Amino acid sequence: MSGQTSLLESRWDDAYAAGLDEPGKLLYRSNLLGADKRITNYGGGNTSAKVMETDPLTGEKVKVLWVKGSGGDVGTIKLDGFSTLYQDKLEALKGIYKGVADEDRMVGFLPHCTFNLNPRAASIDTPLHGFVPFTHVDHMHPDAIIAIAASKNSKELTQTIFGADIGWLPWRRPGFQLGLDLEAFVKANPNAKGVVLESHGLFTWANDAKDCYLLTLEIINKAIEWFAKETEGKTIFGGAVAQSLPVAERRAIAARLMPEIRGRIGKAERKLGHFDDQDAVLEFVNSKNLQSLGALGTSCPDHFLRTKIRPLIVNFDPSKPDVDAVLAGLDKALEDYRADYTRYYETCKHDNSPKIRDPNPVIFLVPGVGMLSFAKDKATARIAGEFYVNAINVMRGASTVSEYQGLPEQEAFDIEYWLLEEAKLQRMPKPKSLAGKVAFVTGGAGGIGRATAERLVAEGACVVLADIDAKALSETTADFSKRHGGDAVRSVQLDVTKEDAVLQSFLEASVEFGGVDILVSNAGIASSAPVEDTTLAMWNKNIDILATGYFLVSREAFRLFRRQGLGGNVVFVASKNGLASSPNASAYCTAKAAEIHLARCLALEGADAGIRVNTVNPDAVLRGSKIWNGEWREQRAASSKIEVDDLEEHYRKRSMLKLNVFPEDIAEAIYFLASDLSAKSTGNIINVDAGNAQSFTR
């Protein structure tokens, strides 16, 4: 338990539920339960209802089991996320079952029970729901219940807290036999309302959807209240032996550690990071029992599938915060962890076990600082951290009132390397081209920057939007989060001419995602005036933003790329004007030419570290551009002696291809240079200007 004593409150709306059919009520109940992490973790647990449906073949009414399908999440599930199976066919499988050794084979029969050609694959938990003789069944993973289930005397605790209302079953891997065990328990205990599964979670049941929902809340609340009373005044985790550093210092240390870790564990497959320093985490990492409890590993199967069986505890003393010493010892710490994970695999493997997977840790615990988690994408890294917080809460409760029990290594292995779990992994879609990569885009709220971020996110990248315009940045970030999910985007308000601000922005990127792989330097302005009317302030502003600003963000990106050791990618958004001179724009053209030559210099410097630097030269990208919304549009129209409204058509006709250039066109070129499609290109320039002979590079 995390020390939270607030009870769960019913969110059931009778008026809303009255308009729902039985599958609709199942969905409603599922979403309510999954919305609270105290009830179940992301992707964990499942719900079901047995519903009378019309058989499409016979037209007769038949009983159909609706149950959460494989890989779903009850908090976000939709109706199409439920598997549907003929109840009578599911029951008939008992006749061909040959015992525990036959469990994996039984999963192959579940598709033969499918009702109405539903394509949603049934999960291994289907028999657990199908064989409980009640209409509605909830299976949740509440921290308060797993703390009971993971205690050495969990059976006695269950009886003490719940009496005869809730039974107890010993640990068994989910599958056909556990479904039969549940059925046998219900028949032997007809008045029981549910059961605690050792080292696993909670089952509750009722014949009404609302009753089942309220019962689940009631049982969890009873456990929360019991733990609050029993743990009051007691020493938690053996007491604190370290003190948390201030928030800013914690984030700064995380920002230093995460790129270094990411570089060491992400060479075979890129990893993204997540940082968590909530109170529950800090209480654990600062405690006397951190080492002993961390070594025991997690208990609930859902936990270690996400987190690996145990974390890596970083040797760091917050009273003498020497990050350099941690970095110096990082290779040895990772080597030891991989060796232990390999031992675990070799000791527990079977003749038909899948090959060993990535032996690197997922969870890193740092005293005084917090928890770092890494996975192939940001969402998975964040969720892994959430799961370990669940594990911390479980250890807190169990170790305070009893003795915490981790799942034995062989049992853990048999779930982690279960052939059915391996088959699920093999069905996962192929990663997108930029999966596991982070792009830092300056001018990210403008036309080209926003279109570029959109293109990179579509290919699986996470993006940091950097822009000086707070309002546009907020709106763009909110839009990206809504359409792509909050894990895909972060934002920093940034003036690229301010050295300290640039340093801080890369620190934020590192602590939010673990590092940066792609820099798109795009922040810009434009000005127009005859040279004799060009003020020093105008000249300096162009040089500051378009030359110095590009230098500052590139320098910081290079520093980060070298620390990560994973290569890197820089794309400058320059201009046709950097190659082809224009009248009345000497400050702008000179600064853009400086960008192009800076990119060439950086390409030379970065090549030995696998850092590629290339340039895209747009021309006349009016749509969505903040530059073209101001005086620049009027000045360029005046320079060409045309009306402002005719400018876009003027540029189209001026081009060799007679085409307009849009932000999406620039974004496509940037994506090409930022991706492995151009893996053998550096120091190059792509003109996206619909053809302009003056800017030919040869």
C-alpha positions as CSV (number, residue, x, y, z in Angstrom):
1,M,0.0,0.0,0.0
2,S,1.3,3.5,-0.8
3,G,-0.1,5.0,2.4
4,Q,-3.3,6.2,0.6
5,T,-6.3,5.7,2.8
6,S,-9.0,7.3,0.7
7,L,-11.7,4.8,-0.2
8,L,-13.1,4.1,-3.7
9,E,-16.4,5.8,-4.4
10,S,-19.1,4.4,-6.7
11,R,-19.3,6.3,-10.0
12,W,-22.2,4.2,-11.3
13,D,-25.0,6.3,-12.9
14,D,-28.3,4.5,-12.7
15,A,-29.9,6.9,-15.3
16,Y,-27.1,6.3,-17.8
17,A,-27.0,2.5,-17.1
18,A,-30.8,2.2,-17.6
19,G,-30.4,2.8,-21.3
20,L,-27.8,0.1,-21.8
21,D,-28.1,-3.5,-22.8
22,E,-26.1,-6.2,-21.0
23,P,-23.0,-5.9,-23.2
24,G,-23.3,-2.1,-22.8
25,K,-23.4,-2.5,-19.0
26,L,-20.4,-4.7,-19.1
27,L,-18.5,-2.1,-21.1
28,Y,-19.6,0.6,-18.7
29,R,-18.6,-1.4,-15.6
30,S,-15.2,-2.2,-17.2
31,N,-14.4,1.4,-18.0
32,L,-15.3,2.6,-14.5
33,L,-13.1,-0.1,-12.9
34,G,-10.2,0.5,-15.2
35,A,-10.2,4.3,-14.7
36,D,-8.8,4.0,-11.2
37,K,-5.2,2.6,-10.8
38,R,-6.1,1.5,-7.3
39,I,-8.4,-1.0,-8.8
40,T,-6.3,-2.4,-11.5
41,N,-3.2,-1.5,-13.5
42,Y,-3.1,-0.7,-17.2
43,G,-3.9,-3.8,-19.3
44,G,-4.4,-5.8,-16.1
45,G,-7.5,-7.8,-15.0
46,N,-10.5,-8.6,-17.0
47,T,-14.3,-8.5,-16.8
48,S,-17.1,-10.6,-18.3
49,A,-20.8,-11.1,-18.6
50,K,-22.9,-14.1,-19.7
51,V,-25.6,-12.8,-22.1
52,M,-28.5,-14.4,-23.9
53,E,-28.0,-13.7,-27.6
54,T,-29.8,-14.8,-30.8
55,D,-27.7,-17.5,-32.6
56,P,-27.2,-16.2,-36.2
57,L,-27.4,-19.9,-37.4
58,T,-30.5,-21.2,-35.7
59,G,-32.3,-18.0,-34.6
60,E,-32.6,-19.4,-31.1
61,K,-31.5,-17.8,-27.9
62,V,-28.1,-19.0,-26.6
63,K,-25.9,-18.1,-23.7
64,V,-22.8,-16.2,-24.8
65,L,-19.8,-15.3,-22.7
66,W,-18.6,-11.7,-23.3
67,V,-15.1,-11.4,-21.9
68,K,-12.2,-9.0,-22.3
69,G,-10.1,-10.1,-25.3
70,S,-6.4,-10.8,-25.4
71,G,-4.2,-7.8,-24.8
72,G,-7.0,-5.3,-24.0
73,D,-7.3,-2.7,-21.2
74,V,-10.5,-2.5,-19.2
75,G,-10.2,1.2,-18.7
76,T,-10.1,2.0,-22.4
77,I,-11.8,-1.0,-24.0
78,K,-14.6,-0.6,-26.5
79,L,-17.3,-3.2,-27.3
80,D,-15.1,-4.6,-30.1
81,G,-12.4,-5.4,-27.5
82,F,-14.5,-8.2,-26.0
83,S,-14.3,-11.8,-27.2
84,T,-17.7,-13.6,-27.5
85,L,-17.9,-17.4,-27.1
86,Y,-20.8,-19.9,-27.0
87,Q,-21.0,-20.9,-23.3
88,D,-22.1,-24.4,-24.1
89,K,-19.1,-25.0,-26.4
90,L,-16.8,-23.6,-23.8
91,E,-18.3,-25.9,-21.2
92,A,-17.8,-28.8,-23.7
93,L,-14.1,-28.3,-23.7
94,K,-14.0,-29.9,-20.2
95,G,-14.6,-33.2,-21.9
96,I,-11.3,-33.1,-23.9
97,Y,-9.1,-31.6,-21.2
98,K,-6.4,-34.0,-20.1
99,G,-4.8,-32.2,-17.2
100,V,-2.4,-29.4,-16.4
101,A,0.1,-30.5,-19.0
102,D,-2.6,-30.0,-21.6
103,E,-3.3,-26.3,-20.8
104,D,-1.6,-24.7,-23.7
105,R,-3.4,-27.0,-26.2
106,M,-6.7,-25.9,-24.7
107,V,-6.1,-22.3,-25.8
108,G,-6.1,-23.5,-29.4
109,F,-9.7,-24.7,-29.0
110,L,-11.0,-21.3,-27.8
111,P,-11.4,-20.0,-31.4
112,H,-13.7,-23.0,-32.1
113,C,-16.1,-21.6,-29.5
114,T,-16.4,-18.1,-31.1
115,F,-19.8,-16.6,-31.4
116,N,-20.9,-14.7,-34.5
117,L,-17.4,-14.8,-36.1
118,N,-16.0,-12.3,-33.6
119,P,-12.4,-11.7,-34.7
120,R,-11.3,-10.6,-31.2
121,A,-8.9,-13.3,-29.9
122,A,-9.9,-14.8,-26.5
123,S,-7.4,-14.5,-23.7
124,I,-6.0,-17.3,-21.5
125,D,-8.2,-16.0,-18.7
126,T,-11.4,-17.0,-20.6
127,P,-12.0,-20.2,-18.7
128,L,-11.6,-18.4,-15.4
129,H,-14.7,-16.3,-16.3
130,G,-16.6,-19.0,-18.2
131,F,-16.5,-21.6,-15.5
132,V,-17.7,-19.3,-12.6
133,P,-21.5,-19.9,-12.5
134,F,-22.5,-16.3,-12.1
135,T,-23.6,-13.8,-14.8
136,H,-21.0,-11.1,-14.1
137,V,-17.4,-11.6,-13.1
138,D,-14.7,-9.1,-12.3
139,H,-11.0,-10.0,-12.1
140,M,-8.9,-7.0,-10.8
141,H,-5.4,-6.4,-9.6
142,P,-5.8,-3.9,-6.7
143,D,-2.6,-3.1,-4.8
144,A,-4.5,-3.6,-1.5
145,I,-5.5,-7.1,-2.5
146,I,-2.2,-8.2,-4.1
147,A,-0.5,-7.0,-0.9
148,I,-2.6,-9.7,0.9
149,A,-2.0,-12.2,-1.9
150,A,1.8,-11.7,-1.8
151,S,2.1,-12.0,2.0
152,K,3.6,-15.2,3.5
153,N,0.4,-15.9,5.4
154,S,-2.0,-14.7,2.7
155,K,-4.6,-17.4,3.3
156,E,-4.9,-16.4,7.0
157,L,-4.9,-12.7,6.2
158,T,-7.7,-13.3,3.7
159,Q,-9.8,-15.0,6.3
160,T,-9.1,-12.4,8.9
161,I,-10.1,-9.5,6.7
162,F,-13.0,-10.9,4.8
163,G,-14.2,-13.9,6.8
164,A,-16.3,-16.3,4.7
165,D,-17.2,-13.7,2.1
166,I,-14.0,-14.1,0.2
167,G,-12.1,-17.4,-0.3
168,W,-8.5,-18.1,-1.1
169,L,-6.8,-20.3,-3.8
170,P,-3.1,-21.1,-3.9
171,W,-0.9,-19.8,-6.7
172,R,-1.5,-21.3,-10.1
173,R,-0.7,-19.9,-13.5
174,P,-3.8,-18.6,-15.3
175,G,-5.3,-21.1,-17.7
176,F,-7.8,-23.9,-18.0
177,Q,-7.1,-25.6,-14.7
178,L,-7.4,-22.4,-12.7
179,G,-10.8,-22.0,-14.3
180,L,-11.8,-25.4,-13.1
181,D,-10.4,-24.6,-9.6
182,L,-12.6,-21.5,-9.5
183,E,-15.6,-23.5,-10.5
184,A,-15.0,-26.0,-7.8
185,F,-14.5,-23.4,-5.2
186,V,-17.8,-21.7,-6.1
187,K,-19.7,-25.0,-5.9
188,A,-18.1,-25.8,-2.6
189,N,-18.7,-22.3,-1.2
190,P,-22.1,-21.2,-2.7
191,N,-22.3,-18.1,-0.4
192,A,-18.9,-16.8,-1.2
193,K,-18.7,-13.5,-3.1
194,G,-15.2,-13.9,-4.5
195,V,-11.7,-15.3,-4.0
196,V,-8.2,-14.0,-3.5
197,L,-5.7,-15.8,-5.8
198,E,-2.3,-16.1,-4.2
199,S,0.3,-13.8,-5.7
200,H,-2.2,-12.7,-8.3
201,G,-5.4,-10.8,-7.6
202,L,-9.1,-10.7,-6.9
203,F,-12.1,-12.4,-8.4
204,T,-15.6,-11.2,-7.5
205,W,-19.0,-12.2,-9.0
206,A,-22.7,-11.4,-9.0
207,N,-25.8,-11.8,-11.2
208,D,-26.2,-8.1,-11.8
209,A,-23.7,-5.7,-13.4
210,K,-24.1,-2.9,-10.9
211,D,-24.0,-5.4,-8.0
212,C,-20.8,-6.9,-9.3
213,Y,-19.2,-3.4,-9.7
214,L,-20.3,-2.3,-6.1
215,L,-19.1,-5.6,-4.7
216,T,-15.6,-5.2,-6.2
217,L,-15.4,-1.7,-4.7
218,E,-16.6,-3.0,-1.4
219,I,-14.0,-5.7,-1.1
220,I,-11.1,-3.4,-2.2
221,N,-12.3,-0.8,0.3
222,K,-12.4,-3.3,3.1
223,A,-8.7,-4.2,2.3
224,I,-7.7,-0.5,2.2
225,E,-9.4,0.2,5.5
226,W,-7.8,-2.8,7.1
227,F,-4.3,-1.9,5.9
228,A,-4.7,1.7,7.0
229,K,-5.5,0.6,10.5
230,E,-2.8,-2.1,10.7
231,T,0.0,0.0,9.3
232,E,-0.7,3.2,11.3
233,G,2.3,4.2,13.3
234,K,4.4,1.3,12.0
235,T,7.9,1.7,10.4
236,I,7.6,1.3,6.6
237,F,10.3,-0.5,4.6
238,G,12.6,-0.5,7.7
239,G,12.6,3.3,7.8
240,A,14.5,5.8,5.7
241,V,18.3,5.7,5.3
242,A,18.4,8.4,2.6
243,Q,16.8,11.8,2.1
244,S,15.2,12.9,-1.2
245,L,17.0,15.7,-3.0
246,P,15.1,18.8,-4.1
247,V,12.9,18.5,-7.1
248,A,15.1,20.4,-9.5
249,E,18.2,18.5,-8.5
250,R,16.3,15.2,-8.9
251,R,15.3,16.1,-12.4
252,A,18.8,17.3,-13.3
253,I,20.4,14.0,-12.1
254,A,17.8,12.0,-14.0
255,A,18.6,14.1,-17.1
256,R,22.2,13.2,-16.8
257,L,21.7,9.5,-16.1
258,M,19.0,8.7,-18.6
259,P,20.8,9.4,-21.8
260,E,23.8,7.4,-20.5
261,I,21.7,4.5,-19.6
262,R,19.7,4.7,-22.8
263,G,22.8,4.6,-24.9
264,R,24.1,1.5,-23.1
265,I,20.8,-0.5,-23.3
266,G,19.5,0.8,-26.6
267,K,22.1,-0.3,-29.2
268,A,20.2,-3.3,-30.4
269,E,16.7,-1.7,-30.0
270,R,16.2,2.0,-29.2
271,K,14.6,2.6,-25.8
272,L,12.7,5.6,-24.5
273,G,12.7,6.6,-20.8
274,H,10.3,7.7,-18.1
275,F,11.1,9.4,-14.8
276,D,8.9,9.0,-11.7
277,D,9.7,10.7,-8.4
278,Q,6.3,10.5,-6.7
279,D,6.1,10.0,-2.9
280,A,5.5,6.2,-3.1
281,V,8.7,5.8,-5.2
282,L,10.9,8.1,-3.0
283,E,9.7,6.3,0.2
284,F,10.9,3.0,-1.3
285,V,14.2,4.1,-2.9
286,N,15.2,5.9,0.3
287,S,14.4,3.0,2.6
288,K,16.6,0.5,4.5
289,N,14.9,-2.5,2.9
290,L,15.3,-1.3,-0.7
291,Q,18.0,-3.9,-1.5
292,S,16.4,-6.8,0.2
293,L,12.9,-6.2,-1.1
294,G,14.1,-5.2,-4.6
295,A,16.0,-8.5,-4.9
296,L,12.9,-10.6,-4.1
297,G,11.3,-9.5,-7.3
298,T,7.7,-8.7,-8.1
299,S,4.8,-11.0,-7.4
300,C,1.8,-10.4,-9.7
301,P,2.3,-11.9,-13.2
302,D,1.3,-8.7,-14.8
303,H,4.0,-6.8,-13.0
304,F,7.1,-8.7,-14.1
305,L,5.9,-9.1,-17.6
306,R,6.3,-5.4,-17.8
307,T,9.1,-4.7,-15.4
308,K,11.2,-7.9,-15.5
309,I,11.4,-9.9,-12.3
310,R,13.6,-7.4,-10.5
311,P,15.1,-3.9,-10.9
312,L,18.6,-2.5,-11.1
313,I,19.3,-0.5,-7.9
314,V,21.8,2.3,-8.7
315,N,24.6,2.8,-6.2
316,F,24.0,6.4,-5.5
317,D,24.3,8.3,-2.2
318,P,22.2,11.4,-2.2
319,S,24.0,12.8,0.8
320,K,27.2,12.9,-1.4
321,P,25.7,13.2,-4.9
322,D,28.5,12.1,-7.2
323,V,26.8,11.5,-10.6
324,D,30.2,11.0,-12.3
325,A,30.9,8.0,-10.0
326,V,27.6,6.5,-10.9
327,L,28.4,6.9,-14.6
328,A,31.8,5.4,-14.1
329,G,30.3,2.3,-12.5
330,L,27.3,2.0,-14.9
331,D,28.9,-0.4,-17.3
332,K,29.8,-2.8,-14.5
333,A,26.3,-2.6,-13.0
334,L,24.7,-3.4,-16.3
335,E,27.1,-6.2,-16.9
336,D,26.3,-7.8,-13.6
337,Y,22.5,-7.4,-14.2
338,R,22.8,-9.0,-17.6
339,A,24.8,-11.9,-16.2
340,D,22.2,-12.5,-13.4
341,Y,19.4,-12.3,-15.9
342,T,21.2,-14.8,-18.1
343,R,21.6,-17.1,-15.1
344,Y,17.9,-16.8,-14.4
345,Y,17.2,-17.8,-18.0
346,E,19.6,-20.7,-18.2
347,T,18.5,-22.1,-14.8
348,C,14.8,-22.0,-15.6
349,K,14.6,-22.6,-19.3
350,H,12.8,-25.6,-20.9
351,D,13.8,-27.5,-24.0
352,N,11.2,-25.6,-26.0
353,S,11.6,-22.1,-24.4
354,P,11.9,-19.1,-26.7
355,K,15.4,-17.6,-27.0
356,I,16.6,-15.3,-24.3
357,R,15.2,-11.8,-24.7
358,D,16.8,-8.4,-24.0
359,P,18.7,-9.0,-20.7
360,N,18.9,-5.3,-19.8
361,P,16.9,-3.9,-16.9
362,V,13.7,-2.1,-17.4
363,I,13.5,-0.4,-13.9
364,F,16.3,1.6,-12.4
365,L,15.9,2.7,-8.7
366,V,18.0,5.7,-7.6
367,P,18.1,6.6,-3.8
368,G,17.2,10.2,-3.3
369,V,16.1,10.7,-6.9
370,G,13.4,8.3,-8.0
371,M,12.7,5.6,-10.6
372,L,13.8,5.5,-14.2
373,S,12.0,3.0,-16.6
374,F,12.9,2.2,-20.2
375,A,11.1,0.4,-23.0
376,K,10.7,0.4,-26.8
377,D,8.3,3.3,-26.7
378,K,7.3,6.0,-24.2
379,A,3.9,4.6,-23.3
380,T,5.4,1.2,-22.5
381,A,8.2,2.8,-20.4
382,R,5.6,4.9,-18.5
383,I,3.3,1.8,-18.0
384,A,6.3,-0.2,-16.8
385,G,6.9,2.4,-14.2
386,E,3.3,2.4,-13.1
387,F,3.5,-1.4,-12.7
388,Y,6.5,-1.1,-10.5
389,V,4.7,1.5,-8.4
390,N,2.0,-1.2,-8.0
391,A,4.7,-3.6,-6.9
392,I,6.1,-1.0,-4.4
393,N,2.6,-0.6,-3.0
394,V,2.2,-4.3,-2.7
395,M,5.6,-4.7,-1.0
396,R,4.7,-1.8,1.4
397,G,1.5,-3.5,2.6
398,A,2.8,-7.1,2.7
399,S,6.1,-6.3,4.4
400,T,4.4,-4.1,7.0
401,V,1.7,-6.6,8.2
402,S,3.5,-9.9,7.2
403,E,6.4,-11.0,5.1
404,Y,6.5,-10.1,1.4
405,Q,6.8,-13.1,-1.0
406,G,8.1,-12.6,-4.5
407,L,7.0,-15.2,-7.1
408,P,9.6,-18.0,-7.3
409,E,12.0,-17.6,-10.3
410,Q,10.7,-20.8,-12.0
411,E,7.1,-19.6,-11.8
412,A,8.1,-16.2,-13.0
413,F,10.1,-17.6,-15.9
414,D,7.2,-19.9,-16.9
415,I,5.0,-16.9,-17.4
416,E,7.6,-14.5,-18.9
417,Y,8.7,-17.2,-21.4
418,W,5.3,-18.9,-21.8
419,L,5.0,-20.1,-25.4
420,L,1.5,-18.4,-25.5
421,E,3.1,-15.1,-24.4
422,E,5.8,-15.5,-27.1
423,A,3.1,-16.1,-29.7
424,K,1.4,-12.9,-28.7
425,L,4.7,-11.0,-29.0
426,Q,5.3,-12.5,-32.4
427,R,1.9,-11.1,-33.5
428,M,2.8,-7.6,-32.6
429,P,3.0,-5.3,-35.6
430,K,6.4,-4.3,-37.1
431,P,7.7,-1.1,-35.5
432,K,7.4,2.1,-37.5
433,S,10.5,3.6,-39.0
434,L,11.2,6.1,-36.2
435,A,10.0,4.0,-33.3
436,G,12.1,4.5,-30.2
437,K,13.4,7.9,-31.4
438,V,13.0,11.4,-30.1
439,A,12.9,14.4,-32.3
440,F,13.5,18.0,-31.0
441,V,11.9,20.5,-33.3
442,T,12.5,24.2,-32.9
443,G,9.8,26.5,-34.3
444,G,7.6,23.5,-33.6
445,A,4.4,25.5,-33.5
446,G,4.8,27.1,-36.9
447,G,3.8,25.9,-40.3
448,I,6.9,23.9,-41.3
449,G,7.7,22.8,-37.7
450,R,4.2,21.6,-37.0
451,A,4.0,19.7,-40.3
452,T,7.4,18.2,-39.6
453,A,6.4,17.1,-36.1
454,E,3.2,15.6,-37.6
455,R,5.2,13.6,-40.1
456,L,7.7,12.3,-37.6
457,V,5.1,11.3,-35.0
458,A,3.3,9.4,-37.8
459,E,6.4,7.3,-38.2
460,G,6.6,6.5,-34.5
461,A,8.8,9.2,-33.1
462,C,8.2,11.2,-30.0
463,V,8.6,14.9,-30.4
464,V,9.6,17.8,-28.3
465,L,8.0,20.9,-29.7
466,A,10.1,24.0,-28.9
467,D,8.8,27.5,-29.8
468,I,9.0,31.0,-28.4
469,D,5.3,31.6,-29.0
470,A,3.6,30.3,-25.8
471,K,0.0,30.5,-27.2
472,A,0.8,28.7,-30.4
473,L,2.9,26.1,-28.5
474,S,0.2,25.4,-26.1
475,E,-2.4,24.9,-28.8
476,T,-0.2,22.7,-30.9
477,T,0.8,20.5,-27.9
478,A,-2.9,20.1,-26.9
479,D,-3.8,19.2,-30.5
480,F,-1.0,16.6,-30.8
481,S,-1.8,15.1,-27.4
482,K,-5.5,14.7,-28.3
483,R,-4.8,13.1,-31.6
484,H,-1.6,11.1,-31.0
485,G,-1.7,10.6,-27.2
486,G,0.1,12.4,-24.4
487,D,3.1,10.1,-24.5
488,A,4.0,11.2,-28.0
489,V,4.6,14.9,-27.4
490,R,6.3,17.3,-24.9
491,S,6.8,21.0,-25.3
492,V,9.3,23.7,-24.1
493,Q,9.0,27.4,-24.6
494,L,12.3,28.3,-26.0
495,D,14.2,31.4,-27.3
496,V,16.9,29.7,-29.3
497,T,19.2,32.8,-28.8
498,K,19.4,32.2,-25.0
499,E,22.2,29.8,-24.1
500,D,20.8,28.9,-20.7
501,A,17.3,28.3,-22.1
502,V,18.7,25.9,-24.8
503,L,20.6,23.9,-22.1
504,Q,17.5,23.7,-20.0
505,S,15.3,22.6,-22.9
506,F,17.6,19.6,-23.7
507,L,17.6,18.7,-20.0
508,E,13.8,18.6,-20.1
509,A,13.9,16.4,-23.3
510,S,16.3,14.1,-21.5
511,V,14.2,13.7,-18.4
512,E,11.0,13.3,-20.3
513,F,12.1,10.8,-23.0
514,G,15.6,9.8,-22.0
515,G,17.4,11.7,-24.7
516,V,17.2,13.0,-28.2
517,D,18.0,11.4,-31.6
518,I,16.9,13.9,-34.1
519,L,17.3,17.7,-34.1
520,V,15.2,19.7,-36.6
521,S,16.5,23.2,-36.4
522,N,13.7,25.3,-37.9
523,A,13.1,28.4,-35.7
524,G,13.2,31.4,-37.9
525,I,12.3,35.0,-38.8
526,A,12.6,37.0,-42.0
527,S,13.2,40.7,-42.7
528,S,13.4,42.8,-45.8
529,A,15.0,46.1,-46.4
530,P,17.6,47.7,-48.7
531,V,21.1,47.5,-47.2
532,E,21.2,51.2,-46.5
533,D,18.0,50.9,-44.5
534,T,19.0,47.7,-42.7
535,T,19.6,48.7,-39.0
536,L,22.1,47.0,-36.9
537,A,19.3,45.7,-34.7
538,M,17.7,44.0,-37.8
539,W,21.0,42.5,-38.8
540,N,21.8,41.2,-35.3
541,K,18.3,39.8,-34.9
542,N,18.7,37.7,-38.1
543,I,22.1,36.5,-37.1
544,D,21.1,35.8,-33.5
545,I,18.1,33.6,-34.5
546,L,19.2,32.1,-37.8
547,A,22.9,31.6,-37.1
548,T,23.6,31.8,-33.4
549,G,20.4,30.0,-32.5
550,Y,21.2,27.2,-34.9
551,F,24.7,26.9,-33.4
552,L,23.4,26.7,-29.8
553,V,20.8,24.0,-30.4
554,S,23.2,22.0,-32.5
555,R,26.0,22.3,-30.0
556,E,23.7,20.9,-27.2
557,A,22.4,18.2,-29.5
558,F,26.0,17.1,-30.4
559,R,26.9,17.0,-26.7
560,L,23.8,14.8,-26.0
561,F,24.4,12.6,-29.1
562,R,28.0,11.9,-28.0
563,R,26.9,11.0,-24.4
564,Q,24.3,8.5,-25.8
565,G,26.7,6.9,-28.2
566,L,23.8,6.1,-30.6
567,G,24.7,8.4,-33.4
568,G,22.3,11.3,-34.2
569,N,20.6,13.3,-36.9
570,V,20.5,17.0,-37.5
571,V,18.4,18.6,-40.2
572,F,18.6,22.4,-40.7
573,V,15.7,24.2,-42.3
574,A,17.6,26.9,-44.2
575,S,16.3,28.6,-47.4
576,K,16.7,29.0,-51.1
577,N,18.0,32.4,-50.1
578,G,21.0,30.8,-48.5
579,L,22.2,29.8,-52.0
580,A,20.5,32.3,-54.3
581,S,20.8,36.0,-53.3
582,S,17.7,38.2,-53.2
583,P,17.5,42.0,-53.3
584,N,16.5,43.9,-50.1
585,A,17.2,40.9,-47.8
586,S,20.9,41.0,-47.1
587,A,20.6,40.2,-43.4
588,Y,18.2,37.3,-44.0
589,C,20.2,35.8,-46.9
590,T,23.5,36.1,-45.1
591,A,22.2,34.4,-42.0
592,K,20.7,31.6,-44.1
593,A,24.0,31.1,-45.9
594,A,25.7,30.9,-42.5
595,E,23.2,28.1,-41.5
596,I,24.1,26.1,-44.6
597,H,27.8,26.4,-44.0
598,L,27.4,25.6,-40.3
599,A,25.7,22.4,-41.4
600,R,28.6,21.4,-43.6
601,C,31.1,22.0,-40.7
602,L,29.0,19.9,-38.4
603,A,28.7,17.1,-40.9
604,L,32.5,16.9,-40.8
605,E,32.7,16.9,-37.0
606,G,29.9,14.5,-36.4
607,A,30.7,11.7,-38.9
608,D,33.0,9.8,-36.7
609,A,30.2,9.5,-34.1
610,G,27.6,8.5,-36.6
611,I,26.0,12.0,-36.4
612,R,24.6,13.0,-39.8
613,V,23.9,16.7,-40.6
614,N,21.9,17.7,-43.7
615,T,19.9,20.7,-44.9
616,V,16.5,21.3,-46.5
617,N,16.1,24.6,-48.4
618,P,12.5,25.6,-48.8
619,D,11.2,28.5,-50.9
620,A,8.0,30.5,-50.7
621,V,6.2,28.3,-48.2
622,L,3.4,30.7,-47.4
623,R,0.6,28.5,-46.0
624,G,0.7,28.1,-42.2
625,S,3.9,30.2,-41.9
626,K,4.2,32.7,-39.1
627,I,7.0,34.4,-41.0
628,W,4.8,35.1,-43.9
629,N,1.9,36.4,-41.8
630,G,3.8,39.6,-40.9
631,E,5.7,42.4,-42.7
632,W,7.8,39.9,-44.6
633,R,4.8,39.1,-46.9
634,E,4.2,42.8,-47.6
635,Q,7.9,43.5,-48.1
636,R,8.4,40.6,-50.6
637,A,5.3,41.7,-52.5
638,A,6.6,45.2,-52.7
639,S,10.0,43.9,-53.8
640,S,8.4,42.1,-56.7
641,K,6.0,45.0,-57.4
642,I,2.8,42.9,-57.0
643,E,-0.2,42.9,-54.7
644,V,0.1,40.9,-51.4
645,D,-2.8,38.7,-52.5
646,D,-1.0,37.7,-55.7
647,L,2.2,36.6,-53.9
648,E,1.4,32.9,-53.7
649,E,0.4,32.7,-57.4
650,H,3.5,34.8,-58.3
651,Y,5.8,32.3,-56.6
652,R,4.0,29.3,-58.3
653,K,4.5,30.8,-61.7
654,R,8.1,31.7,-60.9
655,S,9.0,28.1,-60.1
656,M,10.3,25.8,-62.9
657,L,7.7,23.2,-62.1
658,K,4.9,25.8,-61.7
659,L,3.9,24.3,-58.4
660,N,3.3,25.8,-54.9
661,V,5.4,24.5,-52.0
662,F,3.6,23.6,-48.8
663,P,4.8,22.8,-45.2
664,E,4.0,19.1,-45.8
665,D,6.5,19.1,-48.7
666,I,9.3,20.4,-46.5
667,A,8.3,17.9,-43.8
668,E,8.6,15.0,-46.3
669,A,12.2,16.0,-47.1
670,I,13.0,16.4,-43.4
671,Y,11.6,12.9,-42.7
672,F,13.7,11.5,-45.5
673,L,16.9,13.0,-44.0
674,A,16.0,12.2,-40.4
675,S,15.3,8.5,-41.2
676,D,17.4,5.5,-42.3
677,L,16.1,6.1,-45.8
678,S,19.1,8.5,-46.1
679,A,21.4,6.5,-43.8
680,K,24.4,7.1,-46.1
681,S,23.9,10.8,-46.6
682,T,25.5,13.7,-44.6
683,G,26.5,17.2,-45.6
684,N,23.8,17.3,-48.2
685,I,21.2,19.8,-49.3
686,I,17.7,19.1,-50.6
687,N,16.0,22.0,-52.3
688,V,12.2,21.9,-52.0
689,D,11.4,25.0,-54.1
690,A,9.5,23.6,-57.1
691,G,12.6,24.4,-59.1
692,N,14.8,27.4,-59.0
693,A,17.9,27.4,-61.2
694,Q,19.7,30.0,-59.1
695,S,19.7,27.7,-56.1
696,F,21.0,24.6,-57.9
697,T,23.9,23.3,-55.7
698,R,26.0,22.2,-58.7
